[in-house]
Amino acid sequence: MSRNQLDAIAKVETFIIDIPRAVPYLGPLREGEFINEKGYLVRKGNRSIYPSSDLTVLVKITGESGMVGWGETYGIAAPEAVKAIIDNLLAPVMLGRDPSDAAVIHEDLYDLMRVRGFFGGYYVDALAGVDIACWDLFGRLANLSVAQLLGGRRHETLPAYVSGLPKATLAERCQLAVEWVGKGFRAIKFAAAVSDDGIVREMEALREAVGPNIDLMVDLHWKFEASEAIRLIRRLEPFNLYFAEAPCQPEDLEGQARVARGIGVPLALGEEWRTTYEYRPRFEARAMGIIQPEIGHTGITEFSRIGVMAHAFHVNVIPHASISIGIFTAASLQATAALQRVPYHEYQHSIFDRNLAFTDGDMACGAGHYTIPTGPGLGVVPNEAVFEHIRKGTA
């Protein structure tokens, strides 16, 4: 039980949020792509499934005092699975716990399924959501930001790189890149999965469009065998590539290390990994120069431990940013603000800008930088627009 019963966790609730999109994630449908009866599509460029709307899972933890902490977790595919894990397994054993024990609670919840070999996937995604909510409640009760709880805020703002150019043609994508540069952004990443004219051609055209002083990155979407990836990335290097992301399949540790050794730019990995246990062997193998932890997978506790481990291996942290309503984006900014080696944070403009309307707080992204929210906990809360979506979902 809690040391202070007024602060004890009294209730844990989950909500699936479904926000329609006019254009699917990564841009318009390509030939042969279609939205199925469940609302999902498979991108032929990387053989990955995506929702046609923005799906996410919101977590609400209420303390005995009535104070509320908010969390959010990765809910892009089958969010019902994450919701069921929290509702049926995690919530009942969290009741009565002290939210100031956020890291201990996370460890205890992780241990619950060790014997079943869970290691990752939906179970750890569920842990991420409740972990973020615990830290938020802890911060609100202590009247401190999450960054302060983690040791202190090193950054008031964070450089943001523009992620994705969701237009149908290469010419349109180049024009969009130029527009972002005009808004003050100094870094842009393009997606190989929709580089219809070829990845090298896309890189060449973008470099010509934005000039020599903009950092350009490429997301290779796990498409290549290691030798293929090395050959491709070497062809991109003359255009001053800033980093190459996810060239090989996530489980190919040896291939990742081969690519890292065989190219002259940093290799960026990690959006799909959830724990220090997945990161540690890659650090030891020197498989990357940049890590991209996704707080919707890791939660705050693991995110922070991964960041500290990266510092020990002299690896930079450029956090991933996925589909959300802004709650775990705020968590990512708070946790990142406490780290040292952070050249950029991903900016999913097609998600962040619109979905910012679903949160109250001073979180923002403009002129090439994120503004880290102020105030206790995460510094943001969901607003009435979110609750309207919740009501629609339960009607």
C-alpha positions in Angstrom: 0.0 0.0 0.0 1.0 3.6 -0.4 3.0 5.4 2.3 0.5 8.3 1.9 -3.0 7.0 1.3 -4.1 10.3 -0.1 -1.7 9.7 -3.0 -2.4 6.0 -3.6 -3.5 4.9 -7.0 -7.3 4.4 -6.8 -8.3 3.9 -10.4 -6.8 3.1 -13.8 -8.8 3.7 -17.0 -8.0 3.2 -20.7 -9.5 4.8 -23.8 -8.9 4.0 -27.5 -8.8 7.2 -29.5 -9.5 7.1 -33.2 -8.9 10.3 -35.2 -9.8 10.3 -38.9 -7.1 11.4 -41.4 -7.8 12.8 -44.9 -4.5 11.3 -46.2 -3.0 8.1 -44.7 0.3 8.1 -42.8 3.3 8.4 -45.2 1.1 10.0 -47.9 -1.5 9.0 -50.6 -2.1 5.4 -51.4 0.2 3.9 -54.1 -0.9 1.5 -56.8 -2.0 -1.8 -55.3 -2.5 -0.3 -51.9 -6.0 -0.2 -50.4 -7.8 0.3 -47.0 -9.3 -3.0 -45.8 -12.5 -3.6 -44.0 -10.9 -3.1 -40.6 -9.4 0.3 -41.6 -5.8 -0.8 -42.2 -3.5 -0.6 -45.2 -0.3 -2.4 -46.1 2.4 -0.2 -47.6 4.0 -2.1 -50.4 7.3 -0.2 -50.0 8.1 -1.7 -46.6 5.4 -4.4 -46.2 4.2 -2.8 -43.0 0.6 -2.3 -41.9 -0.7 1.1 -40.9 -4.1 2.4 -39.8 -6.0 4.8 -42.1 -6.8 6.9 -39.1 -4.7 7.9 -36.1 -5.1 5.3 -33.4 -3.8 5.6 -29.9 -4.5 4.4 -26.3 -4.9 7.0 -23.6 -4.4 6.0 -19.9 -5.9 7.8 -16.9 -4.7 7.1 -13.4 -6.6 8.7 -10.5 -5.2 9.0 -7.0 -7.1 8.8 -3.8 -6.7 12.6 -3.5 -8.5 13.0 -6.8 -5.3 14.1 -8.7 -5.1 12.6 -12.2 -2.1 11.5 -14.2 -2.2 10.9 -17.9 -0.4 8.5 -20.1 -0.5 7.3 -23.6 1.0 4.3 -25.4 1.6 3.0 -28.9 -1.8 2.0 -30.4 -1.2 2.1 -34.1 -2.3 -1.6 -34.7 -5.0 -3.4 -32.8 -5.1 -1.0 -29.8 -7.7 -3.3 -28.3 -4.8 -5.6 -27.3 -3.1 -2.9 -25.3 -6.3 -1.8 -23.6 -7.1 -5.4 -22.6 -3.7 -6.0 -21.1 -3.9 -2.8 -19.0 -7.6 -3.3 -17.9 -7.3 -7.0 -17.1 -3.7 -7.5 -15.9 -2.0 -4.3 -14.9 -4.7 -2.1 -13.4 -5.8 -4.4 -10.7 -2.3 -4.9 -9.3 -1.5 -1.1 -9.4 -4.3 -0.2 -7.1 -3.0 1.1 -3.7 0.5 1.7 -5.0 2.3 5.1 -4.5 2.8 6.9 -7.8 6.1 8.3 -6.5 7.4 4.7 -6.8 6.9 5.0 -10.6 10.2 3.2 -11.5 9.6 0.4 -8.9 6.0 -0.1 -10.2 7.3 -0.4 -13.7 9.8 -3.1 -12.6 7.2 -5.0 -10.7 4.8 -4.9 -13.7 7.5 -6.0 -16.0 8.2 -9.0 -13.8 4.6 -10.2 -13.9 5.0 -11.8 -17.3 8.7 -12.9 -17.3 7.8 -16.5 -17.0 5.9 -16.3 -20.2 8.7 -15.0 -22.3 6.9 -11.8 -23.2 10.1 -9.5 -23.6 8.4 -7.0 -25.9 5.3 -6.4 -28.0 1.9 -5.3 -26.7 2.6 -6.2 -23.1 5.6 -3.8 -22.9 3.6 -1.2 -24.8 0.9 -1.4 -22.2 3.6 -0.9 -19.5 4.7 2.3 -21.3 1.3 3.8 -21.0 0.8 3.2 -17.3 4.4 4.2 -16.6 3.9 7.6 -18.3 0.7 8.1 -16.3 2.5 7.2 -13.0 5.3 9.7 -13.7 2.7 12.4 -14.6 0.8 11.8 -11.4 4.0 11.8 -9.4 5.0 15.1 -10.9 1.6 16.7 -10.3 1.6 15.6 -6.7 5.2 16.9 -6.2 4.6 20.0 -8.2 7.6 19.2 -10.3 8.0 18.5 -14.0 9.0 15.0 -15.2 12.4 16.4 -16.3 13.0 17.7 -12.8 12.1 14.3 -11.3 14.6 12.7 -13.7 17.4 14.9 -12.4 16.9 18.3 -14.0 16.1 20.0 -17.3 19.1 20.5 -19.5 17.2 22.0 -22.4 14.4 24.6 -22.6 14.0 23.8 -26.3 15.0 20.9 -28.6 16.0 21.0 -32.3 13.3 19.3 -34.4 13.8 17.5 -37.7 10.9 17.3 -40.1 9.9 13.7 -40.5 8.3 12.7 -43.8 7.2 14.6 -46.9 3.7 13.1 -47.5 3.1 14.2 -51.1 2.4 12.0 -54.2 5.3 13.1 -56.4 9.0 13.8 -56.0 8.5 17.3 -57.3 5.8 18.0 -54.7 8.0 16.5 -51.9 10.9 18.7 -52.9 8.6 21.7 -52.8 7.3 20.7 -49.4 10.9 20.4 -48.1 11.7 23.9 -49.4 8.6 25.2 -47.5 9.8 23.6 -44.3 13.2 25.2 -44.7 11.4 28.6 -45.2 9.7 28.0 -41.8 13.1 27.8 -40.1 13.7 24.0 -40.0 17.2 22.8 -40.6 16.7 19.1 -40.9 14.4 16.8 -43.0 14.0 13.1 -43.2 12.4 11.3 -46.2 10.9 7.8 -46.4 12.4 5.2 -48.7 9.1 3.3 -48.6 7.5 6.0 -50.8 10.5 7.0 -52.9 8.9 6.0 -56.1 11.6 7.5 -58.3 14.4 5.7 -56.4 16.1 6.4 -53.1 19.3 7.9 -54.6 17.3 10.1 -57.0 15.1 11.3 -54.1 18.2 12.2 -52.1 19.8 14.0 -55.0 16.6 16.0 -55.8 16.1 17.0 -52.2 19.7 18.1 -51.8 19.4 20.2 -54.9 16.1 21.7 -53.7 17.1 22.7 -50.1 20.8 23.5 -50.7 24.0 22.4 -48.9 23.3 23.5 -45.3 20.2 21.4 -44.4 20.6 18.1 -42.7 19.0 15.3 -44.7 18.2 11.9 -43.3 16.6 8.8 -44.9 14.4 6.1 -43.2 15.1 2.8 -45.1 12.3 0.9 -43.3 14.2 -2.3 -42.7 14.2 -3.0 -46.5 17.7 -4.3 -47.2 20.3 -7.0 -46.5 23.4 -5.6 -44.9 25.6 -5.5 -48.1 22.8 -4.0 -50.1 22.3 -1.3 -47.4 26.1 -0.5 -47.3 26.2 -0.1 -51.1 23.1 2.1 -51.1 24.1 4.3 -48.2 27.6 4.9 -49.8 25.8 6.2 -52.9 23.9 8.6 -50.7 26.9 9.9 -48.8 28.1 12.3 -51.6 24.9 14.2 -51.0 25.9 14.8 -47.4 23.5 12.4 -45.7 23.1 13.1 -42.0 22.0 9.6 -40.9 20.6 6.4 -42.4 17.8 4.8 -40.4 16.8 1.2 -40.1 18.4 -0.4 -43.1 18.1 -4.0 -42.0 15.5 -6.2 -40.3 15.3 -5.4 -36.6 16.3 -8.8 -35.5 19.5 -8.8 -37.6 22.0 -7.6 -35.0 25.0 -8.8 -37.0 23.8 -7.0 -40.1 23.2 -3.8 -38.3 26.8 -3.9 -36.9 28.1 -4.7 -40.4 26.3 -1.7 -41.8 27.5 0.6 -39.0 31.1 -0.4 -39.7 30.8 -0.2 -43.5 29.4 3.4 -43.9 30.7 6.9 -43.3 27.6 8.4 -41.7 25.8 7.5 -38.4 23.5 4.6 -38.4 20.2 5.3 -36.5 18.3 2.5 -34.9 15.9 1.7 -32.2 12.3 2.9 -32.6 11.0 -0.6 -32.3 13.0 -1.6 -29.2 11.4 -1.3 -25.8 13.9 -2.1 -23.1 17.5 -1.8 -22.1 17.8 -5.5 -22.7 17.3 -5.0 -26.4 19.5 -1.9 -26.6 22.5 -3.3 -24.6 23.7 -5.9 -27.1 23.5 -3.3 -29.9 25.6 -0.8 -27.9 28.1 -3.5 -27.1 28.3 -4.5 -30.8 28.7 -0.8 -31.8 25.7 -1.3 -34.1 24.7 2.4 -34.3 25.8 5.9 -33.7 22.3 7.3 -33.0 19.5 5.7 -31.1 15.8 6.5 -31.6 13.8 5.4 -28.6 10.1 5.7 -28.9 8.5 6.6 -25.5 5.2 5.1 -26.6 7.1 1.7 -26.6 9.4 2.3 -23.6 7.6 4.5 -21.2 9.6 7.1 -19.2 11.4 4.7 -16.9 13.0 2.6 -19.7 13.5 5.7 -21.9 15.6 7.3 -19.2 17.7 4.2 -18.6 18.3 3.8 -22.3 19.4 7.4 -22.5 21.9 7.0 -19.7 23.2 3.8 -21.3 23.6 5.7 -24.6 25.7 8.4 -22.9 28.0 5.7 -21.5 28.6 4.4 -25.0 29.0 7.9 -26.5 26.0 7.5 -28.7 23.6 10.3 -29.6 19.9 10.2 -28.8 17.4 11.4 -31.4 14.0 10.2 -30.1 11.3 8.8 -32.4 7.9 10.4 -32.5 4.9 8.2 -33.4 1.1 8.6 -33.8 -0.3 10.1 -30.7 -2.6 12.9 -29.4 0.4 14.6 -27.8 0.5 13.0 -24.3 3.5 10.7 -25.0 5.0 13.4 -27.1 5.1 15.6 -24.1 6.6 12.7 -22.1 9.3 12.2 -24.7 10.2 15.9 -24.6 10.3 15.9 -20.8 12.5 12.8 -20.6 14.7 14.0 -23.4 15.2 17.4 -21.7 17.1 15.6 -19.0 19.6 14.0 -21.4 22.9 15.4 -22.7 23.6 14.1 -26.2 20.5 15.2 -28.1 21.1 16.8 -31.5 17.4 16.5 -32.6 14.0 15.2 -31.7 11.7 13.8 -34.5 8.8 16.1 -35.5 5.9 14.2 -37.1 4.3 17.4 -38.5 1.3 15.7 -40.1 0.4 14.3 -36.6 1.8 16.8 -34.1 0.4 20.0 -35.6 -3.2 18.8 -35.9 -3.3 16.7 -32.7 -1.9 19.5 -30.6 -5.4 20.7 -30.6 -6.3 17.7 -28.3 -4.0 18.9 -25.5 -3.9 21.9 -23.2 -0.5 23.3 -22.3 2.4 25.3 -23.9 4.0 22.5 -25.9 4.8 23.6 -29.4 7.0 23.2 -32.4 8.0 26.0 -34.7 11.0 27.6 -36.4 13.0 24.4 -36.1 12.6 23.8 -32.4 10.3 22.1 -29.9 9.2 24.1 -26.9 9.2 21.7 -23.9 6.0 22.1 -21.9 6.2 23.7 -18.5 4.3 23.0 -15.4 4.1 19.9 -13.2 4.2 16.3 -14.5 4.1 16.2 -18.3 3.0 19.8 -18.6 0.0 19.0 -20.8 -3.4 17.4 -20.3 -6.0 16.1 -22.8 -8.8 18.6 -23.4 -12.4 18.5 -24.2 -11.8 17.4 -27.9 -10.3 14.2 -26.6 -13.2 13.5 -24.3 -15.6 14.0 -27.2 -13.7 11.3 -29.1 -14.0 9.1 -26.0 -17.7 9.7 -25.8 -18.2 8.9 -29.4 -16.3 5.7 -29.0 -18.5 4.5 -26.1 -21.8 5.7 -27.6 
